[in-house]
Amino acid sequence: MLFLGVDAGGSKTLSVVANQEGTCLGVGLGGTGNFQVNGIEGAREEIRTSITMALRNAGVKLEDITAAYCGVAGADRERDFQIVRSILEPVLTIPRWGFENDAAIGIWAGTGDGVGVGVICGSGTNVLGFNGRGGRVQVGGMGYLFGDYAGGRLLGTLAIRAAMRGFEGRGIKTSLYPKLCRHYGVSHLLDLVDWQYEGKDLGLDEVTPILFETASEGDEAAQQILIEVGRELGVSANAAIRQLFCGGADNSRDLAVKVVAMGSVFQKAEYPLMYDTFVAAMREEFPKVQPSILHCEPVFGGIYAAAGLANVALTDAFRARLEETFPGRPEQPV
């Protein structure tokens, strides 16, 4: 048996082919597979490029694949699912395949069985969960206007706001101001107004490491931002847990739900304040929740889900073998 896992994200598409022992046979890379970013045709071609590369590196053909599973960024609403299906159908011309929002394969990667809640804090944010009985809940993922309050772009925005407010005396004085001026190469942060007029990208995601570094130095304004966003992530996770696992019963304090934190902000943070606040907020309502930060490639979850489609029971040996034999991402698509 051969399995294909695909992680079609907002910046890249990573595909992996593995056998029934969990040995990674081939890896492929493409550009963004999110149709909301790259358009329908563009997303399809990047996904096809990634899959073709993985198959070629594995020395197999698509028809040799037993089952495939894709995590696709942008698959949020029913309309999105229809579009994503239309993107994948011409590419995955095999009988057994499936797809979900890209957070789903992160849950599979972090839990091994796809049951639990995934909390993404990357450039944006999303919360998705499955209860193993057919229940699926998504909380957020549609942007600030529709209630989201996390993600690298927001953290960067909040850092600039705090720096300006502190500089002007409307908030706590913070060392974010001089650090951000150095980062952008400007004398004053108000110089960034010209960048906006000129349509320059402020690269808000790139501010996030500066925010974490400043917070780690004891800066109160920076710490407040991480606490505020960490708590909001916990509130969002609790909303998903409540809807998926409580079922109206008063058993919340006994629920030991697995919660997988993923995305670049969670996974790259060297200062734990936001994550610790996130965990504390969840445990106020669900003391036995089992949080973890995803430390493997989310695409592994695509392999696990594909194996599930083929009714193959996952073992610790399978998972260990996949991690052991995964060679890392290719340097560039072909």
N, C-alpha and C positions, 0 to 999 in steps of 0.2 A: 504493500500500500504506500501511496505517496500523497502528501498533503501540501497545499499551497495556502500560505497566509499573506495577507496584503494589508498594509497600513497606509491608507491614502489620506495624508494630512494636508494642512494648510500650506506647508513649505516644501514637502517632499513626499514621495511615495516609495515605500520600502516593501519588497516582496521576498518571501523565503519559501524554499521547497525543502521538505524534510520527509524522511521515511518513517516506517512504523516503529522503529527503535528510538526515534527522536533525533537521529543524525541529520544535521543541516547539510544539504547537498548543493544548494545554490542560493545566491542572494542577488537581487536586482534593485536598481534605484532609478527613480524618475522624478519629475518635478511635481508641483502641487496637483493633487487629485481632487481638490475641492472645487466643484463646479461654480460655486458662488464667487470664487476668486479667478478661476481660469476659464470659465465658460464650459458648456457641455462637451463640445468637441475637444477643447484643450485638455480637460480633465480625463476624458476617455483615452486620448493619445498618451498622456503621461502614465496612466495606469497600465496601458498596454505595453509601453516601453519598459516599465519596471518588471512586469510579469515575464515578458519575453526574455529579458536579460537573466532573470532568475532561472528560468527553464533552460536556457542555453548553458548557463554555468553549471547547472545540475546534470546536463547531458540527457534531458528528457523532453518529451513533447507534452502539450497541454492535454491530449487525450490519455496520457498515462496517469494523470492526476485523479486520485480517488475522490477527493473532496477539497473544496476551497472555501475560504471565509475571508471577507474583507471588512475592515473598519474604515468608514468613509466620513471624513469631516464634512459638515454641512447637511448631514442626514438628520434633521431635527423634527420636521413636521411631516404629515402624511404626503403632502405635495412634494416635499424634498425626497421622500422615499421613492415615489413614482419616477422622479427625474433620475435618481441614482440607479434604479433598476434599469432604466433605459440606457444609461451609460454602460453598465456592466454586461448586459445581455449579449451584445455583439462581441465582447471580449472573452467572457467565460462560457464558451460553447461546450460545456460538459454537463452531465445530468445533475450532479450534486454540488451545490454551492449556496452560500448565503451571505448576507451583509447586515451591518448595523452601523450606528454612529461610531466614530472612532474611539469614543470612551469605552465602548463595550469590550473591545479586545484588550484594553488596559485592565478592565476588571477580570477578564479571563486570565491575563498574564499574572495578575496579583493574587488571585484566589485559587486558580487551577480548575475551578468548576463553573465560573461565570456567575456565581450567586453572591450578591453584595452590592455595594455602592461605590462608584468611581467618582472622585472629585478632581476635576481638572483645573489647574491654575497655570496656564501657559501664557501666551500673548493675550488670550481671553479666558473665559471660564465657562464651565458646564458641570452639571451633576446628573449622573445617570445611574439607575439601579435596576436590578432584577432579583426576584425572590425565589426563582427556581420552580414556581408553580404557574408560570405564564404571565406573572405580573411584571410590568415595565413602567417605570416612572422617570421622567426627565424634569429637572428643576433648573430653570434658567438656560443659559446658552445662547440667548437672543440679543444680548447687549445691554448696555447701561439703561437705555430708554425703557426696556422691558424688565427692569428689576435687578440686573446683575451688578455686583459690586466687588469684583476681583479681577485678577489677570494682570499681566505685565504692563499693558498699555494704561490701565487705570492706575496702577501703582506709580508709574512714571508721571502721570498727570497729577496725582496727589502729592508727589514729591515736589514738583515744580510749584504747585499751589502753596504748599507749606513753606517753601523757600521764599516765595514772594510775600506771603502774609507776614512771615517773621521779619523780613527785611523792611517792610513798610510799617511795622508796629501793630499789625492787626492779628498777630499770632505769636507763637513762641519763637524766639530767636533760635536759629538753627544753622549748623555748619553745612547744611545742604546747599545754601546759597553760593558760597564760594566754590564748593565742589562742582556744582552744576555749571557755573560760569566757566570753570576750567574745562569741564567735559565738552561744552559746546564751543569753546574758544571765543567767548564774548566777554565784554567788560561788565555788562549788566544783563540780567535775564530778560528785561524788556526788549533787548535787541532781537529776541526770538520772534517778536511781533512781525518784524520784517521778513523773517523766514516764512511765517504763515502767509503773508501777503504774496510772497514769491512762490508759494506752493511747495516749499521744501519739506521733506519728511523730518520730523523732530526725533524720530527713532526712540519713541517713548519706552519701548521694551529695554533699550540699552541703559536706561536710567536705573532700572531695578537693582542691579548689583551695587550701584552707588548708594541706593536707599538702604539696602541690607548692611553694607559696610558701615554706614553712618549710624545706624541703629545699634550695631554691635559695639560702637564706641561710647554708647550711653546717651546719644542725642535723643532728647525727649520727644521732639516733633516726629522724628523718623520712627521711633518706637511706637508712638500712638497710631501711625498709619498701619504698621504691621499688625498691631493688636486689633484695630478696627476691621481690617480685611480678613484676618484670621478668624475672628469671631463670626463674620458674615459667612465665610465658607462653612463653618460649623453649623450655623443656622440652616444653611441650604442643605447640608448633608442630613441633618435631623428631619427636615421636611420630607426628604426622600425615604428615610428609614421609617418614619411614621406612616406614610402612605403604603409602603410595601409590606411591612412586617407586623404592624400593630393590629390591624383588622378589627379595631374597636375594642379589643381586649385590654385589660389593665395589666399588661405584662412587660411594659416598656423597660423597666429596670432590670429585667432578666435577659434582654435581648443581647446576644453576642454577635452582632452583625459585623462582617468584614467590610472595612472601608479602605479603599485604595486611593492614596493621594498621588496624582501624576501631573505631568506638565512641567515645563522647564523651570518655572519659579519654585515649585516644590522640590524638584529633583536636583537643582543646582545650588539651592540656598545653603550657605555655610553657617548662617546664624539662625537658630531654631525658633525664634520668638513667634513668628507667624504660625508655624506648624504646631508649636506647643499650645498656642491660644486656640487654634482650630480644634485640637484634640480635647482641650478643657471644655470648650463650648459644647461639643458633642456629648461629653460625659456628664454634663449637668442634667441631661435628660436620659441618656443611655449609658449608665456607668460601666457596662460590660462590653461596650463597643470595642472592636479589634482593629485599630488603625495601623496602616503601614504606608511607607513611601515606595513606589514602584522603582526598582533598581535594575530591571532588565528592559529589553526592547519591547514596546507594546505589541509589535508584530508577532511575538511569540504567542500572544493570546489568539491571534488569527489561526496559528497552527493548532492550538488546543481546541478551538471551536470547530475547526475543520475535522479534527479527529472525532469530536463529539458527533458531528453530522454522520460520520461513518460508523458510529456506535463502538468506537474504540475507547476502552477505559484508559484514562491517563494514570500514569504511575510516577512516583518520585524519580525513578530511574530515567523515564522518558524526558521529564523536564530538565533533569541534570544533564542529560546527554545533549539536549538542544542548546543549553547555555554553554556547554563545554566546546561544542563544535561550531558555534556561530562565529564566523571570521570577522565580524564587524561590518559596518556599512561600506559599500564600494565608494570610491572617492568621487565619482561623477557618473551621471547617466551616459548611456551610449546611444 
